[in-house]
Amino acid sequence: MSEESIYTFENPEYRKTYWHTCSHVLAQAMKRLHPEVKLAIGPSIDNGFYYDFDTPVPFTPEDLAALEAEMRKICKEKLKLERFELPRAEAIKFMEDAGEPYKVELIHDLPEDAVISFYKQGDFTDLCAGPHLDSTGRIKGNAIKLTSATGAYWRGDSNRKMLQRIYGVAFAKKDDLDEYIRQREEALKRDHNKLGRELEYFTTVDSIGQGLPILLPKGARVVQLLQRWVEDTEQKAGYLLTKTPLMAKRDLYRISGHWDHYLDGMFILGDPHDEEKECFAMRPMTCPFQYQVYLNRQRSYRDLPMRLGETSTLFRNEDSGEMHGLIRVRQFTISEGHLVLRPDQLEEEFKGCLELTKYFLGTVGMLDKCTFRFSQWDPNNTAKYEGTAEQWNEAQRIMGQILDNLGVNYEIGIDEAAFYGPKLDIQYKNVFGKEDTLVTIQIDMLLAQKFGMYYIDENGEKALPYIIHRTSLGCYERTLAYLIEEYAGALPTWMAPEQVRFLPVTDRAADYCAEKAKALEAMGFRVEVDYRNEKIGKKIREATLDKIPYMLVVGDRDMENGTVSPRHRSGEDLGAMTFDAFAALLKEVVDTKAKK
């Protein structure tokens, strides 16, 4: 890379440094306008930057506008950024004298041998490891935008103080910011958290709790359709359906290792520290439950691979600050499965899992936007993982070889593996660019031994199988959220909760519509009739806003000729046709799972 290209916004590292410096400019602007505010942290993120502040009053849009204006002034001042280091004791006193308790806490938590560095720009100094730009003048003040303010717990801990987080973005050119704002406005229109509520797919209720959405009839119908499709397809692929409990005693989680590695993420029923009384936990995953199906009797090498699938409801104690609509919740349902297999079957079965999930994601129209991450352990953080370095290196070698043989274009994520093995994470971004894992396929060489999951090999000897943990379409709630955003609420006809709406032009046509609607329902289609005494134009507008794929406008001429006049939600008028012709058209669209 040439020196010129290094210092351009297209270079990810330079862009990250640019945004990190912007967070410091935001903090400086805050201290100028509100000296009483305490500083927490301010990193760059995938699509901009943020800074957390301790203030008793939430920020208003007017506050953000004033901060933006002050940031532009700081950029025009072209303040030089100067790095310096201090010994631990001096660094702590420096931040104590500045009245910054959060910075003092951060310094206390640094390792004893850590280098403690600061960055100074004009009259403002912040604790920071860097790197930063050399001057605030390199930032284009007219290309900065503070996008939102929200609450965030200090260090992500719901037991700590709620801070105010300000998000922002910045670009090298004003035109790029204008394009970002345009795209953001489009994203707001597609945001499932807004659109999904407006179209009545889901809701949330304070008295029930954060991260516990209620799927309304429309949302429940879509999820049911997806679940049935996945279960039927998996059955054809040789999966055996299971149904296992939603909770278990801590004894089960101790065997699997979840009690040691995942306790904070689980909902516990009882006192986890009282060994005299039974203690249960809601399941955060299904693997230790499905293993009991395998363990129900002795297995032979001829029984393998055993493919177990389940539509599993899971519970994870996510931080409240992480909750977002249907994308990140505390109770969710997943297309979970575990394959128990011989070592010589690993590559073929992994390939089958990947092909299956590609089929599902491709059919719903999401595969093209997915990215792949080979998530590995961190050899410098071994306490987080089960097994030895030799076992991990072997598992990752085998998985890397499989991914390369299958031609998967992936990035590597260090310290992103499950505690028992490496995994392929299929990633997807919401309309705002926030990335989440949609589907995982994991190789596990450790848990079979913990559970004593032996099989008798061809030589009559006991042998340990490999296990693949996988999902096929992932979390149904999250998938529904992404589908609402991908299609702006206009879900493909085959999965739309309401596929056809009859719109009688006059009361005389109501009985005819009811008759034809029953005929379509008998064929398995989801149909409604708008019987209201309203003008046809209003009925069409409302059906269009409801994203109904097909509207059948029926008047006197249709009744006389035995026809219907279909209109697509895109505005296309298909003209009068026989009822049988429309039914055939609808069947073709649904059977082929067309994306319209």
N, C-alpha and C positions, 0 to 999 in steps of 0.2 A: 504494500500500500504506500503510495507516495505521501510525502510530508503534507502536501496541499490537501489530499483527500482525508488525512487523519483529522484535520481541523475543520471539518464540515459537518453539518447537521445530519448528513446521511450516514455518518459513522456512528454506530450504536454507542460506543464508549464515549465519544465526544458529546453525543446527545444526552447521555446519562449525566456527564459532568456538567453540562449546560443547565439541566434541570435541577441538579443538586445545588448549583450556585444560585439558581432562582429561589430555592427554598430559603437560602440565607438572606437573599434580598427581601423576601416576604417577612422573615423574622425581624430584620432591621426596620422595615416599614412599620411593623406592629409595635416595636419598642419606641419608635418615634411618636406614633399616634396614641399609644396606650402603654406608657412606661410601667404601669402596675401589673401588666400581664406577665406571667411566668412562662418561660420557654421549656418545651419538652424535647421532642425530636422532629427532624425534618428531612426525610430522605427523598431521593428520586424514586419513581416507580415506573412501571412499564409504559404508562401513557402520560407522564407528567411528573408532578411532585406534590407533596403535602407538608404541612407543619402542624404539630399539635401544640395547643396553648392552654394554659390554665387561666380561665376567666370565668367569673360568676354569671356572666350574661351571654346568651347565644348571639352569634354574629348575624346581622341583618344584611340584605342585599346592599343597603346603603354603606354598611361597614366595608363590604368587599370592594365596592366602587372606590371608596376613599383609600383603601389599601393599594388597589391597583394604581391609582394616581401617584401615591407616594413611591411605589416601586418604580414607576417610570422616571420619577425625579432622581432616584438613586442610580438608575442606569445612566442617566445623562451626566451625573457627577463623575462617572468613570473612576470609581474608587478602586484602588489597588488592593488585591487580596494577598495578604501576607501570612505565611504559616510560621508558627513557632511552637516549641515544646516546653513543658514544665515538668519537674519532678512531681510525684503523686501528692505530697503534702502541700506543695505550692499551688498545684492545680486545684485541689479541694478548697484551699483558702481563697484562691482567685474567684471561684464560682460562688463561694459563700459570701464574699464581699460584694459580689454582683447581685446577690439576692436570688440565685437560681437553684432552688433545692433539687429539681429534677436532674440537673447537670451534675450536682454533687453525688446524687445516688448512682448515676451512670459511672462516674469515676470510681466510686467505691466498689462497683461490681466488675471493674476491669481486672484482668490477671495482674499479679504483682510485677511481672516483667514487661507489662504493656507500655508501649510508647504513647504518651498522652499529648495529643497535639490540638492546637487551636488555629482558627483562621480569623484574621482581623481585616475589616473593611471600613475605613473611616473611623467613626466613633462606636462601631459595633464589633463585638468579638463573640465567637461561638465555639464551643467544644466540638471538634469534628476530626475524623480521620482523613477526610478529603477523598479524592482530589477535587480541585475547583478550577475555574477559569482564573486567569491572572488579573482580570479587571471586570467590574460590573458594566463597564462600557461595551463589552462584547455582547451583552444581552440587548436585543431589540425591544425597547420599552413598549412600543406600540403593537408588539406581537405577544404580549402577556395577557392571559385571561385567568382570573380566579373563578372556578366553575361551581363550587359548592362549599357549604359548611355543614358539618355533622358532628355528632357526638362520637367519642372513642375513648375507651378505658385506657388508663395509663398502663403501658406494657401489655395490653390485651387482656388484662386481668379484671374480671367483673367485680372483684372485691376491692379494687383500687378506685381512685377518683376518676370521674368522668371528665374528660378534657374536650376542648373544641378543636376539631380538625378542619383545616381549610385546604381544599384541593385546588390545584392550579395546573395550567399548561402554558408552554411558551414555544415559540418557533423562531426560526432565523429570519422569516419574512412575514410581513403583514398579510400577504395573500394566502400564505399557508394557514394562518390563524383564521382568516375568513372562511376558508374551505373546511377547517376543523369545526367551526361554529355551525356551518351549514350541515355537516355530517352529524353533529351532535343533535341538532334540531330534528333531523330525520330519525336518529336513534331514540329520542324521547317519544316520538310517535309510535315506535315499535317496542318500547320498553315493556316487557311482559308484566312488570309490577304495576304499571298503569293500565295498559291495554287489556291484560288478563282480568283485571277487576272490572273494567268498563264493560267488557263482553261477558262478564259473569262466568268466568272459568273457575275462579277461586276467590276466597276472602280470608281475612284473618280477624281474630277477635281478641281483644286485650285480656279478657277474663280467662281465655284458654291458654294463651301464652305465645311468646315470640318463637318463631321457627316451627310453629304447629299450624300450618294452613288447613283450611277446610276446602276440599274440592267440591264446587257446586255441580249441579247435574251435568252441565256441559263438560267441565273438566273431568269429572268422574267417568263420563262416557268415553272420552278420548283415551284416557288411561286404560279403561277396560278393553277397548279395541286393540290398543297396542299390546297389552298383556296377553290377550287371547292369541293374537298373531304370533308373538314371540313363543309362547308355550307350544302352539301347534307346529311352528317351524322347528323348534328344538326337538320335539318328539320325532319328527321325520329325520332329524340328524342323529337319532339314537340316544337322546337324553331320557333319563328316568325321572319322573316328577316326584318330588318329596314335599312334605309339609311338616315343619318342625316347630317347636315351641318358641315363643317370643322372649322367654327368659330362662335363666338357669342358675343353679347355685354357683357360688364363687369357685367351687372345686373344679368345675369344667374349665373355667377361664384360667385357673392356675396351671392346668395341664397344658393348655394351648399357649400360654405365655401372655395372654391379653391382660391378666391381672397385674403383671409386672410392668408391661410396656404400654398399656392403654387405659389404665384405671381412671385417669383424669377425664378421658373422653367417654366414660360410661355413666349411665344412670343407675345408681345403687339403691337397692331396696333393703334397708337394714344397716347395721353398723359394720363397716368393713373391717374394723379393728377388734370387734368382739368375736373371739373364736368359739365362744360357748353357745352362741345362737346361730341359727341358719341365716345366711346372707345371700340374697339373690341380686342379679343384675340383668337389666334389659339388654338384649343382644345387640352389639354394634356390628356384627357380621355373622354369617351363617356357617362358616367352615366347621367349627367344632361340633355343631349339631349334625351336619350332613355326614361327618365322619362316622357317626354312630350307625348310619345306614350300611356303610361298608363293613363295620365291625359286628353287624348283626349275626354273621356266621363266618366260618373260615372261607377264605377266597383262594382260588387257584389262578395261575397265570392265564388260564383260558378265560377267566372272568373279566380280564382287563383288555381294553380300557373300560372302566365303569364311569359313565358320564351322568352326573347328578345335577338336576336343575330345579330351581325353586323361585317362585315369585315371593321374595322375602321382604317383610317389613322390618326395618332396622331403626335403632335409636342411638344418636350420638350427641353428646353434651357439648355442642359447639358454643363458642363465645358469643354473647349477645351482639357484640359489635360486628360479627361476621354474618349475621342473618340478612338474607336478601330474597324476598319474594318466595319463589319456588326453587331457586337455584341453590341456596344454602339453607337447610332446614334441620330440625332436630329429630323429626320422624319422617322416614321416607321409605319408598318401596323400590326394590331393585331386582333386575333380572339376573339373579346370582346363580353360579354353578361351580361345581368342583369335579375335576376329572382325575381319577385315580388310575395310574397307568404304569406299565413297565418302562424302564429307561430307554429301550429301543423304540418305543412308541412316542417319545417326547416331541420330536420335530413334527411328525405328521399330525399329532393332536393339537399342537400349538398352531400349526398352519390352519387346521380346521376351525379353531376358535377365532383366528383372525379373519378368515374368509366369512365366517358367520356374522361377525360384528360389522364387517364391511358391507355385507348384503343389507343388514338392517339399516345402517346409517346411510347407505346409498339410496335405499328405497324411500326413506323419509326426507331425503334431500339435504343431508348435513355432511356427508363424507368429504366433499370437495373443500370444506372449510376446516377440516380437522388437521391437526399436526400430531406427530408421534414423538414420545419421549421415552428413552431407555433409562429407567430410574434405578440407580445403583446405591449401594451402601456407602457410608463414609468411613474409611479405615481409621480416621482420626476421632471417630465418635462411636466406638464399638459398644459402649454401654447401652446404646439405643437398640442394639440388634442381638438376635440369637445366633449361635453358631460360631465357628472358627473362621479365621482369615482364609484358610485353605478351602473350606466349604463355600465361602462367598466367592472367592476367585474362580472356583470351578463352575458354580452356578452362573456367574456372569459371563464366563467364557462360553459356556454352552448356549446361553441365551443370545449373546452377541452373534455367535455363529449362525444360529437359527434366523435371527433378524436379517443378517447379511444375505443368507441363502434365499430368503423370501423377498429380498429387494426392498425392505422397508427403509424409507428415508427418515432417520430419526436424529434427535439431539440427545445428549447425555445429561441426566440430572443427578448430580452427586447428593447424597443424603436424602434422596426422595423415595428410596425403596421401602417396602413393607418390612417389619422387623424380622420376618422369616424368609425373605427372598426378594430377588430383583423382579421388576415388572415393566411391562410396556404400558404406558399411560397414553391414552388417546385424548388429546386436549381440544377444547373448543372455547371460543370467546363469545361473550355476550355482546350486545349492540354497543356497549361502552368500552369494549376492548378488554374487559376483565376476563382472565383465563381461568377455567376450571377443568378438572378431569371429568370426562364423560364416561369413558369405559376403561377398564384395566384388564390385563391378562398377565398373571403372575406365575412364576415358576417357584415351587416350594420343594426343597430337598430336606427339610428339617422336621416338620410337624408330624409326618407319618411315624417316625420313631417315637416321638413323645406320646402318641396315642396307641402305639403297638399295632400299627396297621400293616402287619406282614401278610404276604401271600406265599403260596407254595409254588416254587418255580418248576421248570421242566425236569430238573434233577431231583425233585422231591425235597429241596432245601427251602428254608425260610428266607425270604428276601423282602427288602423294603421298596415300596413303590415311590415314584415321583407323584407330585400333585400339581395340577394347574388350577389356580383360582381365577375365575373370569366372570365378566358380565358380558352380555350380548348387546343390549341397548342401554345399559347403565341404569341410572336412577330415573324412574318414570316422571317424577315431579320436575326434575331438572330438564329432562328431555321435552316435556310439555312447555316449559318456559322458553327453551330455545326454539321450539317450533312456532310458538306464538310470535317470537321476534323475527324469525327467518321469513315467515309468510305474512307479517304484519297483521296477524289475526285471521287471515283468509286461509285456513288450513286446507290441504288438498281434499277433494271431495270424498275420497275413500275413508278418511279419518274424521271428517267434519261431524260434529255432534248432530247437526241438522243439515241434511243434504238437499232437501227440496222443500220449498214453501209454495203452496197454492195461494194465488191471489185472485179471488173471485171479483169481477168488475161490478157485478150487481148481486143482490140477494138471490136472484133467480138462479145464479150459477153456484150457489153454496152447496146444494145437494149433489150436483155433478162433481164438484171438487172433492167432497167427502167420499164419494164412491171411488173416484180415481185414486185418492190418497190411500184408502184401504187396500186397493189393488197393489199399489207400490209397497206398502208396508208388508203385505203378504209375500212379496218378493225379497224382503229383507232390508229394504231401504228405510231411512229415517226421515219422516215426513210430517209436516205441520200444515194446517190450513188457517189463514188469517180471515176469520169470519167478521171482523169489525166493520161497522158501517162507516168506512172512511174512503176518501177519494183514492183511486188506484195509484196516482202519483205519489201520495204519501206512503202507501203500502210498499211501493217499489223502493222508495228512498230508505225506509226503515229496514227492509230486508237486505238492502245493499250495505247499510251501516252495520247490520248484524253479521255480515260476511257470509250470507247464505249462498252456496254455490249456484243453485238453480232456482229461479222463480218462475212459476207457471201462471201466466196471466190468462185467465179464462173468462170469456164473454159469451154473449148469445150466439155468435157465429160458431165458436168452438163447440157449444152444446149441440147446435144443429148439425155440425159436420163430424162430431165425435173426435175433435182434435184438442190439442193443448198448444199454447204459444210460449215456449221456453225462452227465458232471458237469463244470460249468465251474469254473475256479479261484476264481471269486468265491464259490463255495459253492452256486450254483444247481444243483439236480438237474433235468435236462431230461426224465427218465423214459425208459422203454424205447421204442425206435424201430427201424425196420428199418435195416439197414446202408446201404441206398441212400438212405434219408431223411437219415441223418447225413452221408453223403458229400456230398449236395446242400447241406445246411446249411453244412458246412465250406467247400465251394467258393464259396458266396455270400459268406461272411465274408472269405475270402482275396481273391476277385476284386474286391470293392468296397473292399479295404484298410480295412475297418472298424477303428475304434480300440478293439477289445476282444479 
